[in-house]
């Protein structure tokens, strides 16, 4: 896991050094926001479908305010991991600790209220509703029966400022958006729920390279500026490791590697074997 | 021309009842992709409740209000007790349970009230209205029927469109997974859908029973027509259900009126014919936005 990075290109090395500096900056900045951020610890999580075991005692630690990339081939258990953490799949064993409190076994309706927002793969907007209605669905997990009008307006305004393209289309049906716009909308909807932990499943899937870069940039901003703890599942391991603090590699439902993102990215054997780049 | 007007107006009045049944079917179908075969039976049962209340109190409106409340409760209770356990199981389980519920309700009504036909009162006069000296073919009560369903439909539409509870219901109906991940308690929303369906079904029962008489199977044929209306409208669309009900009501009224003395016996056949034609050419309903995909 500690192969030397001697054969790396200069440009790539430079990029990584810059990434390291930015991480230091983030740690200092993050200190002032500690109350908002939450750590996510997954301990010995076991989950499956019928007779198939998709996760076999998976343990992952995501420090508050960091980005953790979850990598691996198709069928490695990445999506099941997110589904088990968000409650869409009931774990058969293990614990899901949000800031030290075990939340395993609760349904997604409760977990989103606890602060875990899950953005499933496939740009899952509700096509029959307008962009603004999709965003308002993010408020359904807010505490209290009737949130104040001003709070609702502020939450919408915040996302429209972040995603200008959504502001222009707020009265349009979500089904009319492009793939990139849909991805922005589902992330915005998750953000409206005021998450402390954001689970992103393949946010770059099916997007043009330029749009993918925008999405990745935004993931970094959410972590740095908003202090949200992010767990990022990606097929594109190179892109994910470029923005992540730590990386976890799953294979056939087990963790085969867990280290700093740079360490994983420079481990040639691991990359060839599990990550395909 | 006068005949045409009469047939049209009376068709609209009956059509609104089919629309109400169709609407109640759509409310449940949208949430769970389940056709509630007990919808007519539930409406029949709540109409017996109204019958009993009217007999005890002498007040039509007491019976009317209690029937609607009973429909609300019956819908919710039915969902919570016998339908909820079938969630996540094969779809056929729930279908069979709704048929069982229908048989149970019809059996209960028979045990309590026997099988004889009972007359059911109307809220307003059933004497035909006239414009000048021309009979319009509809009574004050027919106008009330149409208005009651229309107002209920509009209230529902406004509620769905402009309230948070309505958005919650639409989100749960369109995409249950996204709804759950966003914190919407979908199981609860489905119960509310059943309660609303029960209420609208109860309204249809109270409105139509003066013309069908009240007996344990009194809503069976109305259910079939309501179902036809829902299919015409596409099963997914509340607006389609209402328009489907109106189209069916008017079509059956013309058939009954213009086909002479045999016409009224042909209504079931005409309804079936319309159903077959719609399913052949627009299987998603005539108002579905999506083009039919041929495989």
Boltz contact constraints between the chains, C-beta under 6 A:
constraints:
  - contact:
      token1: [A, 108]
      token2: [B, 180]
      max_distance: 6.0
  - contact:
      token1: [A, 108]
      token2: [B, 181]
      max_distance: 6.0
  - contact:
      token1: [A, 109]
      token2: [B, 180]
      max_distance: 6.0
  - contact:
      token1: [A, 109]
      token2: [B, 183]
      max_distance: 6.0
  - contact:
      token1: [A, 109]
      token2: [B, 185]
      max_distance: 6.0
  - contact:
      token1: [A, 112]
      token2: [B, 183]
      max_distance: 6.0
  - contact:
      token1: [A, 113]
      token2: [B, 183]
      max_distance: 6.0
  - contact:
      token1: [A, 118]
      token2: [B, 181]
      max_distance: 6.0
  - contact:
      token1: [A, 124]
      token2: [B, 178]
      max_distance: 6.0
  - contact:
      token1: [A, 126]
      token2: [B, 171]
      max_distance: 6.0
  - contact:
      token1: [A, 126]
      token2: [B, 174]
      max_distance: 6.0
  - contact:
      token1: [A, 126]
      token2: [B, 175]
      max_distance: 6.0
  - contact:
      token1: [A, 126]
      token2: [B, 178]
      max_distance: 6.0
  - contact:
      token1: [A, 128]
      token2: [B, 174]
      max_distance: 6.0
  - contact:
      token1: [A, 133]
      token2: [B, 167]
      max_distance: 6.0
  - contact:
      token1: [A, 137]
      token2: [B, 171]
      max_distance: 6.0
  - contact:
      token1: [A, 137]
      token2: [B, 182]
      max_distance: 6.0
  - contact:
      token1: [A, 138]
      token2: [B, 182]
      max_distance: 6.0
  - contact:
      token1: [A, 140]
      token2: [B, 182]
      max_distance: 6.0
  - contact:
      token1: [A, 140]
      token2: [B, 183]
      max_distance: 6.0
  - contact:
      token1: [A, 140]
      token2: [B, 184]
      max_distance: 6.0
  - contact:
      token1: [A, 141]
      token2: [B, 183]
      max_distance: 6.0
